[in-house]
Each structure stands twice: as structure tokens, then as C-alpha cells.
């Protein structure tokens, strides 16, 4: 296999420059020889742009800054920068922000793969090389995902690549969540979808299936993208040799109003598109999940988030939550 396949690494940032710099420092140690790093920022208010660009210059890394319009045209054609900072100018959500960077990659037409990374991750030196190696074994492989471990519990799995869809419940079951990394999950297989915290996708796949679905804003975009890819005959594979460590909840936290709201609303949109025959059942499962199941687990109830998510789905609201 050729070692000259170029990869564009897209790191998402929103008010998280410290995590992003930590991610960048690990990414820049990658063994894969041909890559460009793109940090796309969704109008952070914590000084992220100044902190990240200042860090790069302090490391003597050649960096260029593009606004959204310039980036989507492919930036400056006369020079290839190792580090690109794209300022989208607005909080476009996970999918919307990534799509700006994806348009940049497609406009330049130089990369064979894109590696989507959450900024609150730290990657193994061989993580990218392992992803590209597996992706190159079959032309029908459209996406490849990593073994994702917890940053604060580095020998415990967050997920082996991604999740299984539970269509009748409008839910997704995380594969190998909270299991010890003891070798039990060291074989490749095909999840229903791959976790967007670390996802390698070929540019040919992107051209065929289109960009990410922006109406979700947050959550379910990776599932929707994967479902579209599978629907067009592409394979999605888990790559056990690619390891990353994730500071889960870095952008939204866990079990809060916003995350529960987006999970409900977007889960209903996803189900209506791919499993419409189960749609009448799903609100009842969500109601149980956010009340009775939470009580049994002694977790915070979020009935208001469920009701708002259901209402906004029924009234066709998309994009960011309007508080």
C-alpha cells in the first residue's frame, strides 16, 4: 500500500482551546507521513483563535487563517500550509462546522481521506496510520473508526468504534462501553455507525453520499451519515489498532438539558428517515428513558428536555436549541 495517501485531519473547536492544543500536540506526533491539520472554530468566545494561532507560531508551525467564504473556495491555491485555522464566524454545530472544513478539503481536491477528530481527544502515534491501512484493504470501505478509551481511565473503553442502532427504541447501544481493554475487542467488525469523535472517511465516499446533515446541530449526525453510507453500499469498519483517548462530554457535559433535548429531537428525525414504522413507539420509550430509567439509576430526570425535544420535532424545528 502506498504511504502517499494524503489525509486532512479536521479538529472541531468551540470554546475549548486548551483541549484543542493538547489534541494538536498528539496529532503532530503521528507516524503517517502525509497529512494536513485543519482546526475549524465555531465563533468561540474564549479567545480560542488567538490562543491556538499563538501556540502554533510559538512552535514555528506555518499556519494560515481563513474565514468561511475563503475556506469553502479552497483557500490560497499557491501554498500548502501544514496547519489551517478556519473561522466559521458562527456556531454552526458539529455538522455545520465540519461541513465548512469538508468543503475546503473537497475544493482543493488533494486528499484521499478526511479524519474527523473531537478536540477533546488525545491520539496514539499510530492511530491514523492504522485507520488508513484498514481503509485501504477494500475499495468498498467508506468509513473507519477507532478504539476510543476514556482519557481519565485509559484502559477502559468508551466504545469499540461506535454503536448498534436499536430501531424500535430510537436509541443506540454503545459497543463495549465501560469494558476493560483486555484484548476482547481487538478484532475488526462492522458497527451500525461509527463514533464521530474519531472517524476516517474517504473523500470519494463524501462525494457520493454528501456532507453531514446540518439540521441536527448536535448528536445523531454521525449515525445519519453512516446510515447514508451503508445505504449506498459502503462498509463501516472498527479499527482496533487505532487508539484514541477521549475526554467525554468536553463540549456539552453529560446528562444535561441540552444533550437530552438534542438526543430526543434528533433521534426522532433519524428514526423518521430510516425506521419510520417504529416512529409511533419511540416517544414512549424516550419518556421511560428520561423518567423511570433515570430514577432507577439515580440519575437526574429530564422530563422537560424530553417534552421540548418532542414538541420541536412535531413542529419541525431544527438547528440549535432556542432557549
C-alpha positions as semicolon CSV with decimal commas, in nm:
position;residue;x (nm);y (nm);z (nm)
1;X;0,000;0,000;0,000
2;X;0,131;0,343;-0,087
3;X;0,231;0,569;0,202
4;X;0,148;0,877;-0,004
5;X;-0,227;0,889;0,057
6;X;-0,293;1,236;0,188
7;X;-0,520;1,281;0,489
8;X;-0,682;1,604;0,605
9;X;-0,735;1,596;0,981
10;X;-1,029;1,812;1,090
11;X;-1,034;1,905;1,458
12;X;-1,350;2,068;1,591
13;X;-1,314;2,356;1,836
14;X;-1,570;2,557;2,024
15;X;-1,458;2,732;2,341
16;X;-1,203;2,461;2,411
17;X;-0,860;2,586;2,308
18;X;-0,676;2,403;2,589
19;X;-0,814;2,067;2,480
20;X;-0,751;2,154;2,116
21;X;-0,385;2,233;2,177
22;X;-0,348;1,904;2,364
23;X;-0,508;1,724;2,071
24;X;-0,284;1,903;1,822
25;X;0,030;1,811;2,013
26;X;-0,061;1,443;1,993
27;X;-0,172;1,462;1,628
28;X;0,155;1,623;1,522
29;X;0,338;1,317;1,654
30;X;0,150;1,091;1,411
31;X;0,359;0,842;1,218
32;X;0,155;0,884;0,898
33;X;0,375;1,097;0,670
34;X;0,128;1,290;0,454
35;X;-0,136;1,494;0,633
36;X;-0,265;1,846;0,682
37;X;-0,431;1,959;1,004
38;X;-0,741;2,180;0,995
39;X;-0,881;2,340;1,309
40;X;-1,227;2,473;1,246
41;X;-1,368;2,709;1,506
42;X;-1,737;2,789;1,554
43;X;-1,700;3,150;1,671
44;X;-1,555;3,072;2,012
45;X;-1,575;3,344;2,275
46;X;-1,289;3,223;2,497
47;X;-1,003;3,356;2,285
48;X;-0,953;3,021;2,112
49;X;-0,837;3,172;1,783
50;X;-0,566;3,381;1,945
51;X;-0,455;3,100;2,177
52;X;-0,433;2,835;1,905
53;X;-0,266;3,052;1,642
54;X;-0,028;3,189;1,906
55;X;0,063;2,836;2,013
56;X;0,134;2,739;1,651
57;X;0,358;3,037;1,589
58;X;0,539;2,970;1,915
59;X;0,611;2,620;1,782
60;X;0,722;2,765;1,444
61;X;0,436;2,586;1,271
62;X;0,335;2,751;0,944
63;X;-0,034;2,839;0,992
64;X;-0,290;3,023;0,782
65;X;-0,626;3,160;0,889
66;X;-0,931;3,151;0,659
67;X;-1,280;3,282;0,704
68;X;-1,569;3,061;0,596
69;X;-1,606;3,203;0,245
70;X;-1,236;3,174;0,164
71;X;-1,212;2,826;0,311
72;X;-1,507;2,693;0,114
73;X;-1,338;2,813;-0,205
74;X;-1,030;2,609;-0,115
75;X;-0,819;2,879;0,048
76;X;-0,499;3,001;-0,113
77;X;-0,407;2,770;-0,400
78;X;-0,045;2,880;-0,429
79;X;0,072;2,737;-0,097
80;X;0,011;2,429;0,116
81;X;0,010;2,504;0,488
82;X;0,061;2,223;0,743
83;X;-0,192;2,386;0,977
84;X;-0,509;2,566;0,868
85;X;-0,736;2,759;1,104
86;X;-1,089;2,809;0,970
87;X;-1,312;3,061;1,144
88;X;-1,672;2,978;1,052
89;X;-1,797;3,303;1,209
90;X;-2,095;3,139;1,379
91;X;-2,178;2,842;1,599
92;X;-2,290;2,609;1,321
93;X;-2,298;2,298;1,539
94;X;-2,094;1,983;1,492
95;X;-2,213;1,902;1,140
96;X;-2,230;2,259;1,012
97;X;-1,881;2,342;1,132
98;X;-1,735;2,023;0,993
99;X;-1,906;2,083;0,659
100;X;-1,720;2,413;0,617
101;X;-1,392;2,228;0,659
102;X;-1,509;1,943;0,434
103;X;-1,592;2,191;0,160
104;X;-1,239;2,326;0,192
105;X;-1,095;1,976;0,151
106;X;-1,315;1,893;-0,147
107;X;-1,244;2,226;-0,315
108;X;-0,871;2,162;-0,302
109;X;-0,910;1,806;-0,426
110;X;-0,579;1,683;-0,285
111;X;-0,676;1,446;-0,002
112;X;-0,789;1,086;-0,028
113;X;-0,915;1,074;0,328
114;X;-1,053;1,301;0,599
115;X;-1,007;1,221;0,966
116;X;-1,269;1,386;1,187
117;X;-1,150;1,434;1,545
118;X;-1,308;1,584;1,852
119;X;-1,083;1,842;2,009
120;X;-1,106;1,673;2,350
121;X;-0,912;1,370;2,230
122;X;-0,550;1,259;2,253
123;X;-0,438;1,020;1,980
124;X;-0,188;0,737;1,969
125;X;0,107;0,789;1,735
126;X;-0,013;0,502;1,512
127;X;-0,385;0,586;1,527
128;X;-0,404;0,750;1,184
129;X;-0,174;0,501;1,013
130;X;-0,389;0,212;1,136
131;X;-0,708;0,376;1,009
132;X;-0,563;0,438;0,662
133;X;-0,416;0,089;0,648
134;X;-0,752;-0,075;0,717
135;X;-0,940;0,162;0,485
136;X;-0,711;0,061;0,200
137;X;-0,789;-0,310;0,223
138;X;-1,123;-0,288;0,040
139;X;-1,247;-0,026;-0,205
140;X;-1,597;-0,059;-0,058
141;X;-1,485;0,062;0,284
142;X;-1,623;0,413;0,321
143;X;-1,559;0,491;0,689
144;X;-1,332;0,357;0,962
145;X;-1,349;0,429;1,335
146;X;-1,109;0,399;1,627
147;X;-1,094;0,218;1,957
148;X;-1,196;0,504;2,188
149;X;-1,087;0,494;2,550
150;X;-1,155;0,729;2,839
151;X;-0,885;0,988;2,896
152;X;-0,918;0,968;3,274
153;X;-0,942;0,585;3,266
154;X;-0,702;0,500;2,984
155;X;-0,755;0,124;3,000
156;X;-1,137;0,146;2,986
157;X;-1,328;0,157;2,658
158;X;-1,575;0,430;2,580
159;X;-1,662;0,240;2,264
160;X;-1,521;-0,013;2,021
161;X;-1,570;0,208;1,719
162;X;-1,931;0,307;1,758
163;X;-2,280;0,178;1,828
164;X;-2,559;-0,056;1,730
165;X;-2,891;0,101;1,641
166;X;-3,193;-0,015;1,843
167;X;-3,458;0,097;1,594
168;X;-3,769;0,008;1,794
169;X;-3,648;0,229;2,082
170;X;-3,499;0,513;1,878
171;X;-3,176;0,453;2,059
172;X;-2,817;0,348;2,005
173;X;-2,636;0,088;2,215
174;X;-2,270;0,173;2,263
175;X;-2,046;-0,120;2,176
176;X;-1,812;-0,231;2,458
177;X;-1,886;0,076;2,668
178;X;-1,704;0,080;3,005
179;X;-1,532;-0,251;2,939
180;X;-1,169;-0,319;3,021
181;X;-0,936;-0,303;2,723
182;X;-0,813;-0,658;2,781
183;X;-0,792;-0,778;2,420
184;X;-1,157;-0,878;2,388
185;X;-1,218;-0,603;2,132
186;X;-0,909;-0,644;1,917
187;X;-1,084;-0,777;1,606
188;X;-1,236;-0,559;1,337
189;X;-1,612;-0,570;1,270
190;X;-1,889;-0,354;1,125
191;X;-2,089;-0,138;1,371
192;X;-2,415;0,022;1,263
193;X;-2,239;0,357;1,284
194;X;-1,904;0,497;1,392
195;X;-1,848;0,745;1,672
196;X;-1,775;1,090;1,527
197;X;-1,506;1,157;1,790
198;X;-1,265;0,971;1,559
199;X;-1,387;0,887;1,212
200;X;-1,186;0,838;0,892
201;X;-1,384;0,879;0,570
202;X;-1,265;0,871;0,212
203;X;-1,325;1,179;0,002
204;X;-1,481;0,956;-0,264
205;X;-1,739;0,846;-0,008
206;X;-1,815;1,208;0,082
207;X;-1,865;1,293;-0,283
208;X;-2,105;1,000;-0,320
209;X;-2,316;1,043;-0,004
210;X;-2,292;1,419;0,051
211;X;-2,194;1,624;0,353
212;X;-2,318;1,583;0,710
213;X;-2,679;1,664;0,797
214;X;-2,676;2,013;0,948
215;X;-3,030;2,024;1,082
216;X;-2,933;1,804;1,377
217;X;-2,683;2,062;1,509
218;X;-2,560;1,816;1,774
219;X;-2,594;1,436;1,811
220;X;-2,709;1,172;1,564
221;X;-2,517;1,331;1,272
222;X;-2,259;1,051;1,272
223;X;-2,538;0,791;1,279
224;X;-2,720;0,962;0,993
225;X;-2,400;0,992;0,787
226;X;-2,317;0,627;0,846
227;X;-2,669;0,515;0,758
228;X;-2,648;0,703;0,429
229;X;-2,311;0,545;0,353
230;X;-2,441;0,196;0,427
231;X;-2,748;0,264;0,216
232;X;-2,519;0,327;-0,080
233;X;-2,324;0,007;-0,027
234;X;-2,024;0,134;0,168
235;X;-1,881;-0,062;0,458
236;X;-1,816;0,090;0,801
237;X;-1,537;-0,077;0,999
238;X;-1,399;-0,062;1,351
239;X;-1,019;-0,046;1,363
240;X;-0,888;-0,186;1,693
241;X;-0,530;-0,083;1,616
242;X;-0,627;0,285;1,611
243;X;-0,645;0,409;1,969
244;X;-0,753;0,747;2,098
245;X;-0,839;0,876;2,445
246;X;-1,149;1,091;2,481
247;X;-1,238;1,343;2,750
248;X;-1,605;1,257;2,710
249;X;-1,851;1,542;2,748
250;X;-1,599;1,818;2,680
251;X;-1,843;2,026;2,476
252;X;-2,179;1,955;2,640
253;X;-2,119;1,760;2,958
254;X;-2,329;1,456;3,047
255;X;-2,698;1,419;3,132
256;X;-2,780;1,785;3,097
257;X;-3,083;1,957;2,948
258;X;-2,922;2,038;2,613
259;X;-2,774;1,695;2,548
260;X;-3,101;1,522;2,640
261;X;-3,301;1,761;2,423
262;X;-3,084;1,705;2,116
263;X;-3,085;1,328;2,167
264;X;-3,466;1,319;2,174
265;X;-3,537;1,562;1,891
266;X;-3,270;1,430;1,657
267;X;-3,338;1,068;1,742
268;X;-3,693;1,122;1,623
269;X;-3,574;1,284;1,298
270;X;-3,331;0,996;1,243
271;X;-3,598;0,736;1,311
272;X;-3,850;0,902;1,081
273;X;-3,597;0,892;0,798
274;X;-3,458;0,541;0,841
275;X;-3,708;0,347;1,056
276;X;-4,045;0,523;1,010
277;X;-4,251;0,214;1,101
278;X;-4,116;0,236;1,459
279;X;-4,174;0,610;1,496
280;X;-4,510;0,588;1,685
281;X;-4,345;0,379;1,958
282;X;-4,034;0,584;2,016
283;X;-4,179;0,874;2,223
284;X;-4,299;0,621;2,480
285;X;-3,953;0,468;2,507
286;X;-3,799;0,815;2,540
287;X;-4,049;0,904;2,812
288;X;-3,949;0,595;3,006
289;X;-3,579;0,661;2,946
290;X;-3,586;1,014;3,080
291;X;-3,809;0,941;3,380
292;X;-3,836;0,582;3,505
293;X;-3,493;0,462;3,388
294;X;-3,329;0,774;3,527
295;X;-3,499;0,717;3,864
296;X;-3,382;0,356;3,877
297;X;-3,025;0,465;3,801
298;X;-3,050;0,756;4,047
299;X;-2,968;0,999;3,767
300;X;-3,117;1,344;3,703
301;X;-3,464;1,337;3,549
302;X;-3,514;1,544;3,237
303;X;-3,882;1,535;3,154
304;X;-3,869;1,897;3,034
305;X;-3,596;1,815;2,783
306;X;-3,799;1,520;2,654
307;X;-4,114;1,732;2,617
308;X;-3,929;2,014;2,441
309;X;-3,749;1,772;2,208
310;X;-4,076;1,602;2,117
311;X;-4,255;1,933;2,065
312;X;-3,980;2,075;1,844
313;X;-3,975;1,756;1,637
314;X;-4,351;1,771;1,587
315;X;-4,334;2,138;1,488
316;X;-4,038;2,086;1,256
317;X;-3,776;2,286;1,443
318;X;-3,414;2,213;1,355
319;X;-3,075;2,363;1,426
320;X;-2,968;2,499;1,765
321;X;-3,192;2,489;2,069
322;X;-3,365;2,823;2,122
323;X;-3,375;2,887;2,497
